[in-house]
Amino acid sequence: MSKFLPKLMTATALAATFSIPAFAEGFGLGRPALPEEITAWNLDISPNGDGLPVGSGSVEDGEMIFSENCAVCHGEFAEGVDNWPKLAGGDGTLADKDPLKTVGSYWPYLSTVYDYVRRSMPFGNAQTMSDDDVYAITAYILYSNYIVEDDFVLSNENFLDVDMPNADGFIIDDRPSSEYTIFTEENACYENCKDSVEITKRATVLDVTPDEAGTDQAAAEPAPEAAPVEVAVAEEAPVEAPVEAPAEVVTAAFDADLAAKGETVFKKCKACHQTGEGAKNKTGPILNGVFMAKVAHVDGFKYSNDMLGANEAGAVWDEAHLAEFLAKPKSVYSKTKMTFAGLKKDSEIAAVIEYLKSVSQ
Amino acid sequence: MSDTQKDISPSRRAFLRGAAATGVGLAAGSAAAQGTPDPLITEKQDWAMTTGAGVDETPYGLPIKYEGDVIRRNVPWLTADPISSINFTPIHALDGTITPQGCAFERHHSGAIEVKKEDYRLMINGLVDQPLVFTYADLERFPRENRTFFLECAANTGMEWAGAQLNGAQFTHGMIHNMEYSGVSLRTLLEEAGLSAAGDLSDKWVYVEGADASSNGRSIPMEKALDDVMVAFKANGEALRMEHGYPVRLVVPGWEGNMWVKWLRRIEVTAQAVEGREETSKYTDTLADGTSRKWTWVMDAKSVVTSPSPQSPITHGTGPLVITGLAWSGRGAITGVDVSKDGGKTWEKARLAKPGEKMALTRFYLDTDWDGSEMLLQSRAHDDTGYVQPTKAQLREVRGENSVYHNNCIQTWHVKANGEAENVEVSS
């Protein structure tokens, strides 16, 4: 009999939870959230450190992890690539024209960095980092902003000791006092509101408006003074590259179902690669026609030197070559700019290759 | 769809351009000269002789192909890639106030995701008496309300801070839509979980996040959460579109669009603002001295002439002209709209199509007789707090020139004698 006691008690405790007053007054809809469920989703971290997991990570480890996972968009030194966010620099520019807002120059709370990286980064592969890796990346971003030294180790213990340079740079919305008192009915003019009117700026001079069709036009580069975004161009001098022997050509029958599965897996790739009509080179090259094409075949994309070398040597993206590359990109082309670590499952690799065939027909 | 766009857009554009170029006096709509019978009337047309499409030809209808250019468009150079990006509602080509879902602008931070109703879960946790999980079916069993609100991205018109930049109302003001939402009040759901555990509610917050990889978490003061925030699952009578958060999104009336979390998965009652990425590094407003405003949630009163405008030139020559546009305020109802044809020297009152509704789009018209002279067209909104939409110069005087968000300045279109219009900035 006594062995039933614990269970009985648990049941009673649960019943008590169910019959709290709020529930009785409500609609009785929904069910209690289980502790494991709350743990899985309740990831937000507040400025006072609430929600920080136990763990740590060093600048040194962060540099490597950042290089592999983040640098493709944010740059090796967190300086940003193309229009992707710059994470470092901009110190003292907030009052300048076109201020550079980075973690170092702008973000008021370090908790925001940890919270965002753990929850939403890397782009296209979110929630794959360990808590320690996120500490290391956060430490590296601090280091890139000269906020900590190169031997710094960030942990939940010393997290709140880090001083963010712009922590005091914010005020709460003051429009009620600074604007609502001026922009009023009493101040609204109807007649003779100004002596003369001149056109001072014209949109057609800048000419940065897309075509009506809204598709394939190459965007005109906006005039720097008016553009809200900055464009960084990474230049790379071509040098001699190792030569790879052409791989053997393998052909296989096309499997549409498998290609459809591959399209789903391909979502991991879409942050950098476009396919289909109107595809453009982004962080990675267009992949239309990649199957059975020569390595580095897309004009206008800045490939790594070892891929360019393979191109000259006549290497082709056949099934086998794609499979080994997709499994572990850096083991095939060590200099590849693709920071994606690789697809773990053979079934996913096969599916993505089949999908790539479908965009190569 | 893309074929349709290709077929229609260039020809329509050429038509608009051509008509405008031929100048005042040629009414593009009247193909036949006076005195010559119109063949569209005197000759039997195919459509009057044969049969048309059957009822099931399009089980879910799209606009007729001749309207194929009334579509969302993006500005590729604005963002690093098209997944974390934005496009714009074709407000220059719409009328009335309700925005059809299919052309209502999209803004995603990690792409639009596909979540089945069956896979949908909404959690309420934090400082509540009983943390709860709801299914979609659960949400449908709470008392429901229907309310119409505008959603404006805080960055709408943001590209215009430094000067006239994008040539079209779609691009300068198209980060907005207005829909009738059906759903449950957030208050009902919070009360279902019980708020006694939160104690004094006056300094408490509600943190909301989505199911997508960006999560887009935002903190909302409890006072607003209990006031008018909705958890919506239908818009304009039908299910939300994927790109607007299917199956469930948050509706935060009058406040910046970023807070209207899509694919809503969690509501947490907290003792403090989480100060996530979207409420610190983004959606804050840097002033001239380098300090920045935060928690600038409300969208102030604003308006824009949607036609004539750069994408909607005058093609009919002189005579009767309908000047029309939209006005809205996140702080209440629009009480009036003024229109200036001379760049702000003189203003006249436009006619509101209906009395303004709180935190919803209001359509205005100015029925005028155009003599073919150039105009510097502007509109200026008034709301029921006594606020009047400012000029860009007035805003710059307070905020400086480094702002991005919350640009609610008066817009100017330079309408030329040939009916074409251009986005310009004028002297104050």
HADDOCK unambig.tbl for C-alpha pairs under 7 A between the chains (distance, minus, plus):
assign (segid A and resid 22 and name CA) (segid B and resid 192 and name CA) 6.48 0.50 0.50
assign (segid A and resid 22 and name CA) (segid B and resid 193 and name CA) 6.82 0.50 0.50
assign (segid A and resid 22 and name CA) (segid B and resid 194 and name CA) 4.96 0.50 0.50
assign (segid A and resid 23 and name CA) (segid B and resid 192 and name CA) 6.24 0.50 0.50
assign (segid A and resid 26 and name CA) (segid B and resid 192 and name CA) 5.08 0.50 0.50
assign (segid A and resid 27 and name CA) (segid B and resid 192 and name CA) 6.85 0.50 0.50
assign (segid A and resid 29 and name CA) (segid B and resid 138 and name CA) 6.07 0.50 0.50
assign (segid A and resid 30 and name CA) (segid B and resid 132 and name CA) 6.07 0.50 0.50
assign (segid A and resid 30 and name CA) (segid B and resid 133 and name CA) 5.44 0.50 0.50
assign (segid A and resid 30 and name CA) (segid B and resid 134 and name CA) 4.51 0.50 0.50
assign (segid A and resid 30 and name CA) (segid B and resid 138 and name CA) 6.11 0.50 0.50
assign (segid A and resid 31 and name CA) (segid B and resid 132 and name CA) 5.39 0.50 0.50
assign (segid A and resid 31 and name CA) (segid B and resid 133 and name CA) 5.42 0.50 0.50
assign (segid A and resid 31 and name CA) (segid B and resid 134 and name CA) 6.75 0.50 0.50
assign (segid A and resid 32 and name CA) (segid B and resid 130 and name CA) 6.52 0.50 0.50
assign (segid A and resid 32 and name CA) (segid B and resid 131 and name CA) 5.67 0.50 0.50
assign (segid A and resid 32 and name CA) (segid B and resid 132 and name CA) 4.40 0.50 0.50
assign (segid A and resid 32 and name CA) (segid B and resid 133 and name CA) 6.11 0.50 0.50
assign (segid A and resid 33 and name CA) (segid B and resid 131 and name CA) 5.23 0.50 0.50
assign (segid A and resid 33 and name CA) (segid B and resid 132 and name CA) 4.62 0.50 0.50
assign (segid A and resid 33 and name CA) (segid B and resid 133 and name CA) 5.26 0.50 0.50
assign (segid A and resid 45 and name CA) (segid B and resid 274 and name CA) 6.56 0.50 0.50
assign (segid A and resid 46 and name CA) (segid B and resid 274 and name CA) 4.68 0.50 0.50
assign (segid A and resid 46 and name CA) (segid B and resid 275 and name CA) 6.73 0.50 0.50
assign (segid A and resid 47 and name CA) (segid B and resid 274 and name CA) 6.78 0.50 0.50
assign (segid A and resid 47 and name CA) (segid B and resid 275 and name CA) 6.96 0.50 0.50
assign (segid A and resid 82 and name CA) (segid B and resid 80 and name CA) 6.81 0.50 0.50
assign (segid A and resid 83 and name CA) (segid B and resid 79 and name CA) 6.31 0.50 0.50
assign (segid A and resid 83 and name CA) (segid B and resid 80 and name CA) 4.48 0.50 0.50
assign (segid A and resid 84 and name CA) (segid B and resid 80 and name CA) 5.47 0.50 0.50
assign (segid A and resid 94 and name CA) (segid B and resid 290 and name CA) 4.51 0.50 0.50
assign (segid A and resid 95 and name CA) (segid B and resid 288 and name CA) 5.75 0.50 0.50
assign (segid A and resid 95 and name CA) (segid B and resid 289 and name CA) 4.98 0.50 0.50
assign (segid A and resid 95 and name CA) (segid B and resid 290 and name CA) 3.94 0.50 0.50
assign (segid A and resid 97 and name CA) (segid B and resid 402 and name CA) 6.44 0.50 0.50
assign (segid A and resid 98 and name CA) (segid B and resid 402 and name CA) 6.27 0.50 0.50
assign (segid A and resid 106 and name CA) (segid B and resid 281 and name CA) 6.81 0.50 0.50
assign (segid A and resid 107 and name CA) (segid B and resid 280 and name CA) 6.42 0.50 0.50
assign (segid A and resid 107 and name CA) (segid B and resid 281 and name CA) 5.57 0.50 0.50
assign (segid A and resid 112 and name CA) (segid B and resid 275 and name CA) 6.60 0.50 0.50
assign (segid A and resid 112 and name CA) (segid B and resid 276 and name CA) 5.14 0.50 0.50
assign (segid A and resid 112 and name CA) (segid B and resid 277 and name CA) 5.69 0.50 0.50
assign (segid A and resid 116 and name CA) (segid B and resid 277 and name CA) 6.33 0.50 0.50
assign (segid A and resid 120 and name CA) (segid B and resid 213 and name CA) 5.24 0.50 0.50
assign (segid A and resid 120 and name CA) (segid B and resid 214 and name CA) 4.93 0.50 0.50
assign (segid A and resid 120 and name CA) (segid B and resid 215 and name CA) 6.97 0.50 0.50
assign (segid A and resid 126 and name CA) (segid B and resid 213 and name CA) 6.01 0.50 0.50
assign (segid A and resid 169 and name CA) (segid B and resid 291 and name CA) 4.91 0.50 0.50
assign (segid A and resid 169 and name CA) (segid B and resid 292 and name CA) 6.18 0.50 0.50
assign (segid A and resid 170 and name CA) (segid B and resid 291 and name CA) 5.62 0.50 0.50
assign (segid A and resid 170 and name CA) (segid B and resid 292 and name CA) 4.74 0.50 0.50
assign (segid A and resid 170 and name CA) (segid B and resid 293 and name CA) 5.64 0.50 0.50
assign (segid A and resid 170 and name CA) (segid B and resid 294 and name CA) 6.29 0.50 0.50
assign (segid A and resid 171 and name CA) (segid B and resid 292 and name CA) 6.12 0.50 0.50
assign (segid A and resid 171 and name CA) (segid B and resid 293 and name CA) 4.93 0.50 0.50
assign (segid A and resid 171 and name CA) (segid B and resid 294 and name CA) 6.05 0.50 0.50
assign (segid A and resid 172 and name CA) (segid B and resid 293 and name CA) 5.53 0.50 0.50
assign (segid A and resid 172 and name CA) (segid B and resid 294 and name CA) 5.10 0.50 0.50
assign (segid A and resid 172 and name CA) (segid B and resid 295 and name CA) 6.02 0.50 0.50
assign (segid A and resid 173 and name CA) (segid B and resid 293 and name CA) 5.24 0.50 0.50
assign (segid A and resid 173 and name CA) (segid B and resid 294 and name CA) 5.63 0.50 0.50
assign (segid A and resid 173 and name CA) (segid B and resid 295 and name CA) 5.70 0.50 0.50
assign (segid A and resid 173 and name CA) (segid B and resid 296 and name CA) 5.07 0.50 0.50
assign (segid A and resid 180 and name CA) (segid B and resid 387 and name CA) 6.53 0.50 0.50
assign (segid A and resid 183 and name CA) (segid B and resid 387 and name CA) 5.73 0.50 0.50
assign (segid A and resid 183 and name CA) (segid B and resid 388 and name CA) 5.31 0.50 0.50
assign (segid A and resid 183 and name CA) (segid B and resid 389 and name CA) 6.68 0.50 0.50
assign (segid A and resid 183 and name CA) (segid B and resid 390 and name CA) 6.00 0.50 0.50
assign (segid A and resid 184 and name CA) (segid B and resid 386 and name CA) 5.77 0.50 0.50
assign (segid A and resid 184 and name CA) (segid B and resid 387 and name CA) 4.70 0.50 0.50
assign (segid A and resid 184 and name CA) (segid B and resid 388 and name CA) 5.13 0.50 0.50
assign (segid A and resid 185 and name CA) (segid B and resid 386 and name CA) 5.68 0.50 0.50
assign (segid A and resid 185 and name CA) (segid B and resid 387 and name CA) 6.35 0.50 0.50
assign (segid A and resid 185 and name CA) (segid B and resid 388 and name CA) 5.99 0.50 0.50
assign (segid A and resid 190 and name CA) (segid B and resid 346 and name CA) 5.25 0.50 0.50
assign (segid A and resid 190 and name CA) (segid B and resid 347 and name CA) 4.89 0.50 0.50
assign (segid A and resid 191 and name CA) (segid B and resid 345 and name CA) 6.46 0.50 0.50
assign (segid A and resid 191 and name CA) (segid B and resid 346 and name CA) 4.71 0.50 0.50
assign (segid A and resid 191 and name CA) (segid B and resid 347 and name CA) 6.72 0.50 0.50
assign (segid A and resid 192 and name CA) (segid B and resid 345 and name CA) 5.38 0.50 0.50
assign (segid A and resid 192 and name CA) (segid B and resid 346 and name CA) 6.00 0.50 0.50
assign (segid A and resid 193 and name CA) (segid B and resid 344 and name CA) 6.69 0.50 0.50
assign (segid A and resid 193 and name CA) (segid B and resid 345 and name CA) 4.65 0.50 0.50
assign (segid A and resid 193 and name CA) (segid B and resid 346 and name CA) 6.30 0.50 0.50
assign (segid A and resid 194 and name CA) (segid B and resid 345 and name CA) 5.23 0.50 0.50
assign (segid A and resid 197 and name CA) (segid B and resid 343 and name CA) 6.32 0.50 0.50
assign (segid A and resid 197 and name CA) (segid B and resid 426 and name CA) 6.38 0.50 0.50
assign (segid A and resid 197 and name CA) (segid B and resid 427 and name CA) 5.60 0.50 0.50
assign (segid A and resid 198 and name CA) (segid B and resid 426 and name CA) 5.43 0.50 0.50
assign (segid A and resid 198 and name CA) (segid B and resid 427 and name CA) 5.31 0.50 0.50
assign (segid A and resid 199 and name CA) (segid B and resid 424 and name CA) 6.52 0.50 0.50
assign (segid A and resid 199 and name CA) (segid B and resid 425 and name CA) 5.84 0.50 0.50
assign (segid A and resid 199 and name CA) (segid B and resid 426 and name CA) 4.36 0.50 0.50
assign (segid A and resid 199 and name CA) (segid B and resid 427 and name CA) 6.37 0.50 0.50
assign (segid A and resid 200 and name CA) (segid B and resid 425 and name CA) 5.49 0.50 0.50
assign (segid A and resid 200 and name CA) (segid B and resid 426 and name CA) 5.14 0.50 0.50
assign (segid A and resid 200 and name CA) (segid B and resid 427 and name CA) 6.13 0.50 0.50
assign (segid A and resid 201 and name CA) (segid B and resid 163 and name CA) 6.23 0.50 0.50
assign (segid A and resid 201 and name CA) (segid B and resid 164 and name CA) 5.80 0.50 0.50
assign (segid A and resid 201 and name CA) (segid B and resid 424 and name CA) 5.42 0.50 0.50
assign (segid A and resid 201 and name CA) (segid B and resid 425 and name CA) 4.91 0.50 0.50
assign (segid A and resid 201 and name CA) (segid B and resid 426 and name CA) 6.99 0.50 0.50
assign (segid A and resid 202 and name CA) (segid B and resid 164 and name CA) 5.56 0.50 0.50
assign (segid A and resid 202 and name CA) (segid B and resid 423 and name CA) 6.15 0.50 0.50
assign (segid A and resid 202 and name CA) (segid B and resid 424 and name CA) 4.47 0.50 0.50
assign (segid A and resid 202 and name CA) (segid B and resid 425 and name CA) 6.54 0.50 0.50
assign (segid A and resid 203 and name CA) (segid B and resid 164 and name CA) 4.86 0.50 0.50
assign (segid A and resid 203 and name CA) (segid B and resid 165 and name CA) 4.48 0.50 0.50
assign (segid A and resid 203 and name CA) (segid B and resid 166 and name CA) 5.70 0.50 0.50
assign (segid A and resid 203 and name CA) (segid B and resid 167 and name CA) 5.57 0.50 0.50
assign (segid A and resid 203 and name CA) (segid B and resid 422 and name CA) 6.93 0.50 0.50
assign (segid A and resid 203 and name CA) (segid B and resid 423 and name CA) 5.40 0.50 0.50
assign (segid A and resid 203 and name CA) (segid B and resid 424 and name CA) 6.06 0.50 0.50
assign (segid A and resid 204 and name CA) (segid B and resid 167 and name CA) 6.77 0.50 0.50
assign (segid A and resid 206 and name CA) (segid B and resid 165 and name CA) 6.46 0.50 0.50
assign (segid A and resid 208 and name CA) (segid B and resid 166 and name CA) 6.41 0.50 0.50
assign (segid A and resid 209 and name CA) (segid B and resid 166 and name CA) 5.15 0.50 0.50
assign (segid A and resid 209 and name CA) (segid B and resid 167 and name CA) 5.79 0.50 0.50
assign (segid A and resid 210 and name CA) (segid B and resid 75 and name CA) 6.12 0.50 0.50
assign (segid A and resid 212 and name CA) (segid B and resid 9 and name CA) 6.77 0.50 0.50
assign (segid A and resid 213 and name CA) (segid B and resid 5 and name CA) 6.77 0.50 0.50
assign (segid A and resid 213 and name CA) (segid B and resid 9 and name CA) 5.82 0.50 0.50
assign (segid A and resid 214 and name CA) (segid B and resid 73 and name CA) 5.35 0.50 0.50
assign (segid A and resid 214 and name CA) (segid B and resid 74 and name CA) 6.63 0.50 0.50
assign (segid A and resid 219 and name CA) (segid B and resid 76 and name CA) 6.59 0.50 0.50
assign (segid A and resid 219 and name CA) (segid B and resid 77 and name CA) 6.07 0.50 0.50
assign (segid A and resid 226 and name CA) (segid B and resid 162 and name CA) 5.31 0.50 0.50
assign (segid A and resid 226 and name CA) (segid B and resid 163 and name CA) 6.57 0.50 0.50
assign (segid A and resid 228 and name CA) (segid B and resid 159 and name CA) 6.31 0.50 0.50
assign (segid A and resid 229 and name CA) (segid B and resid 78 and name CA) 6.55 0.50 0.50
